[in-house]
Amino acid sequence: MIHNKQMFFIGMFFIGVLSFFTGELVTFVMLFLILISLDRLNQTIERFYHDWKENKNPPS
């Protein structure tokens, strides 16, 4: 999971630099907030899935 986060922030850094030179800083901030929200939603869904999977097949 750490590798994915590092790649995410490296990508966001490059998009941020590009947005600085094109003058689209507000768009960059909105994109960043949306992507952070989607990442947190994905983590929550994965956690629910793993909990559900463990409870569906209890150890005997």
N, C-alpha and C positions, 0 to 999 in steps of 0.2 A: 504494500500500500504506500510505503514511503517513496518508492521509485515513481509511482504515478503522481504523487503530490509534487515531487521535484520537477517532473516533466511539465506538469500543469503550470507551476510558477515560472519555469523557464519560458514556456510558450507565452504566458501572460506578459512577461517582461518584454519579449520581442514585439508583441502586439502593442504594448504600452509605448515603446520607443517609436514604432510606426505611427501610432495615433498622435504622438506629440508632434511629429513632423508634418502630419497631414491636418492637424488642428481638430481632431475628433476626440478630444479628451472626455467629454461627457458621454459619448457613445462607448468609449473604453470602460469608464466607471460602471455604466449600466450593464455592459456585457460581463464585467467581472462579478458584479453582484448576482446576476442571473446564474452564472456558472457556479459560483459558490453555493447558491441555494440548491441547484440541481445536484451538486456533489453531495451535499448533506442529505438530501432526499434519497439519493442512491444508497448512501451508507445506512440510513435508517431501514430502507426496504431490505437490504442485504442482511442486516441484523435480525429483522423479523423473519426472514426466510430461514436463516440458520437456526433460530430458536424453534420455528415451526418444524423444521426437518428433524431436530433432535427430539422433540416431543412426539412426533409421529411414530418414530421407531425407538421406543424406550428400551434400555438395556434389559436383558432377561436375567 
